[in-house]
Amino acid sequence: MRKFFYLRLALSNIRRNRKFYFPYLLACTFTIAMFYIVCAISVGHTLDSVKGAATLKSYTIVGAFVVAIFATIFLFYTNSFLTKRRRHEFGLYNILGMERRHIARMMLDESLFIALVTMAAGIALGLGLSKLVALVAIKLVRGQAEFGMEFVPTAAEATLIVFAIIYALSYFVELRRMSRSSAIELLKSASQGEREPKTRWLMALIGALCLGGGYWISISTQNVLQAFTLFFLAVTLVIIGTYLLFIAGSIAVLKMLRANRRYYYKPNHFISVSGMIYRMKQNASGLATICILSTMVLVMASSTVSLAIGTEDTIAKVYSHEIQFEDRGLIEDTDARGREVIETALARHGVEPENYVSFRTISFTAGREGNTFVFDDSDSAFYDGKMAAIAVIPYEDYLALAPDSDLPMPGADEVLVYGSVPDGETVNLDGLSMRIAGRIDSFPYLSTGVAFTEPVVFVVRDMQVVERIDAMQEEAYGNAASELARVFAFDIPLSDAELAAAGDDVIAALRDAYDHSYTTARYTGRQSYYAMNGGLMFLGIFLGLLFVMAMVLMMYYRQISEGYDDRTRYAIMRNVGLDDREIRRSINSQVLTVFFLPLIVACIHTGMAFFIVQRVMLVFGLTDVSLLLICTGATMLFFSIFYVITYLVTANVYYRIVSGASTH
């Protein structure tokens, strides 16, 4: 044959089927660009000068793995769709004398052309967008941007290798499918109908059990750390349950609609339901995939946006003051000495400490169930119940913090409580029962040091009681036990630009004065939280865009596929008297019945996931449930609007195909 014959034939095929290939080429290019961008950010030097760059780069590495896995599944799906649409064409080539090896060569040239074009365009697009995406990431973590564009050869090499493997695997899979079918089977593939599928009650039951199990885990899990672990199990069960119920349950629902005579025996319902029953076997998995992608977008967007918006609230809960310094072990326990060190160091910067507090305490984390607090971390209650960050303070130090308090000194077996302690007469501290002598409405020092634990403060009579409770937690926790400490906490009245220098100086002075110490600073913690929450929001937006693109393309291909499948059927209906208005009504009935099912189920999934997502967010410090609820509701609203717009566009494409307005 003439030179480049197969390549010209392949290019002609792509041009003739441009309605199918053009969206596919765009999607491949965009996916490759996104992979290059996350690789370039993770291994490049754009973020090297940004505080929190290590956290952000770790997120982009995770994002690169997710994009690679997603690209494999997504490109296999879309390539399978494209090849399926052309099986009749391959069969015709075979009948006309073209051997299988010639068809394979033509398919190879098509695959090579698509791979070369999309990888070149994808890397070029990724290079053009990488700086913009990096600037967005830097903005989210509150870093300082640098000018200039960086090409990362390592990222380009990784992109070429990963997608070359994906394209090669996709080609061999489709070649194997084509080689296993005869020429007659290929010719009949486009017109071959489906048998009426059976209702698979066992599959539907297993799907319902999986879905119910995922929902139950979400609703029933109370412990924060358990929620973080069980979240992935719940997601797996929901995904399995969704696929099984869409495959088996959708057929059962359609047959129930067919059994309803008042609904079924109407022209628009009759045509749509009867057609969907026979095609639901092949369409159910696509609808389930759209549902899962929609759920991922909703959960990722709502949770990461909530984290980013609630960052300052999280910081305020973790850090009550700009600097918190602990003299552990009370080795050199004097308030006057510590204050002198602090004031001397800050005097060099021309300021004095503000909101200064100093007190003795023992603080540790314990499991809790009502008014009972468990110190032994080997006890199942420690993991199954809620957790509390306990601070025990002598009454003398409490009065120094709250001089206007009118609460009397508690007795030796009494306690004043602050925090979410249920109504009752006593509290039980790992077997030590103490009567509640009073409740503190507000406390001037609220820092827990751990964002996801609930702060509970016990004010006891004197240091003897504090030391008694300290001995109990030392016996329970052993080497992991906390130490008695004097806490110095204060703010520094300086701007952000001057704060770090003064803070570093005073922390260095305190560490020189005290050998056994621990320091936390809000100005350093703030950058860490913004790096974490901003990085998660960046990853959520980035992957969300990828999933939305896949969802839209799947919807588009599904409507085109069904449009061509239904075109002949509607032509017959038109010949026997069905007018355009009835065709439009039938189309709307069919599309509305199925098209919005993934959106409805995705919203239900997101609503049920809210319970466990709320507890997972506590690990990252988000305690504002109302904020998470608002963000979830807003995300559902905006996503639903976008979904409706996508429906209107794709339904119009479907209508033009079945009405004969477009035949190519």
C-alpha positions, 0 to 999 in steps of 0.5 A: 500500500502507498506510504502513510496510507494508514495514517491518512485513513486514521486522520480521515476517520478522526475528522469524520467522527470529530463529534466524538473525538474532539471532546475526547482530545480536549479531555485528554489534553486537559487531564495531561495538563493537570498531571503535569501541573501537579508534578511540576509543583511537587518537584519544581522550585516555584514554592521553595520560598513559601512557608508551608511548602512541604505540606503543599507539595505533599498534597500535590504528590497525592494529587498526582497519584489520584490524577494518574489513577483517574486518568487510567479509568477515565481514558479507558472508558472514553476510548472504549466508547469511541471504539464501540461506536466504530465497530460497524465501520471496522466490520465493513473494512473487514468485509471489503478485504482489509485484514485484521492486521491492517485494521490494527495498524490503522488503530495504532496510527490513530492511537499514536496521533492522539497520544502525540497531539494530546501529550504535546498540547497537554504539556504546553497547556500545563506549562502555560497554566502552571504558574497561574495554578501555583499563584492560586496555591500560594494565595491559598496558603498566604505565601509570597509569590515570585515572578517567572515561569519554570519548565520542569523536565522531570515533571514532563518526563513523568507525564510522558511516561505515565500517559504513554503507558495509559495509551498503550494499554488502552490500545491493546485492550481495544485491539483484543476486543476487536480481534475476538469479534467476527466481521458479521458481529462487528457489522451488527454491533450498532443495530444489535438490541439488548434482551430485556434484563432480569431483575436481580433481587440478590444484587439489589439486596447486597447493594442495599446492605452495602449502602446501609452499612456505609450510612450506618458507619457515618451516622454511628461513629462518634470517636474522632480518630475512629471516624478518620479511619472508618471514613474510607471504609464507608466510602468503599461501601457506598461506592459498591452499594451505588453500583449494585443498586444502579445496575439492579435497582434501576431495572426494578424501578423501571419495571415497576413504572411499566407495571403502573398502567396509569403512568406507563400507557401514555405516549411519552412514558411508554416510549421512554420507559420501554427503551430505558429498560432494554438499555439500562443494563449497559447504562447503569454503570455509567449513571453510577459513575456520574453519581459517584463523581458528583458525590466526590465533588460535593464532599471535597468542595464543601469540606475543603472550603469549610476548612479554608474559611474556618482557619482563623476560628481553628487558630483561635481555639488552639492558641489562646495567646500569641505565645504560650510557654510551659516550664515543665516539671515546675523545676523553677516555678516562680511567676515573677522570674518568668515575667521578668524574662518576658518583659526584658526580652520584649523591652528590646523591641519597645513593647510590653506583654499584653493579656499576660497570664501565669498559672500552674496546671496539669493537662492531659487527654482522656476518654469520657462518657458523660461525667466519667473520665477515663485515663487508661488508654487501653480501655475501650471507652477511651476509643469508643467515647468522646475525648476531652482535653483536661486541665486541672488548676489550683483555686489560688491560680484560678483567682489570679486568672479571674479575680472577679469570680465569686465562686467559693474555694472548693473542698478537698473532694470538690471541684469547680468545672468549666466546659461541656460537663453534663448536669449532675452532682459529681464527676468521676476522674478515673475512679476518683469521685468529686462533687461539683461545687460550682460551674464556671461560665467563662474562662480566660484561658481556652487553649487546648493545644489539640483542636479536635478535643473538647476542653474541660477545666477542673479547678480544685482546692490546692496543689495537693489535689492537683498532684494527686490527680497528676499521680493518677495520670502518670500511673495510667499513661506511664512514659506518655504521661504529662508533667506538671507545668507553669504556663506563661501566656501573653500577646505581643502588640506588634504588627505581623511584620515585626511580630516574628522577630520579637516572638523569636527573641522572647522564646529564646530568652525563656528557653535559656532561662528554663531547661524543661520547657515547651513553647507554642506560638500563634504566628508560626502555627497560623502559617502551618494551618493556612498551609494545611487548610489552603493546600487541602482547598487547592487539592479539592478544587483541582481534583473537583475540576477534573471530576467535573470535566469527566462527569460532563464528558460522560453525560455528553457521550451518553446522550450522543450514544443514546441519541444515535441508538434512538434515532431509528426508533423515533424515525419509525414513530414519526412515520406512524404519526408521532409529531415533534411535540410528542417526540420532545415530550418523550425525550424529556420524560426519558432524560428527566427520569434517568438524567437527574437520578445521579444528582438526587442520589449524590445529594443523598450520599452527601447528606448522609456523609455529613455526619462522619465528615463533620467528625473528620473535620475535627481532626483538622481543627474545624469545630464550627458545624454550622459553617460546614452545613452552610458550605455543604448546602451552598455547594449542593445548590451551585452544583445542581445549577451547573448540573441543570445547565449541563442537562439542557445542553446535552438534552438539546444535542440528543434531541437534534440527533433523534429528530434528524437535525444532525446525522453526523 
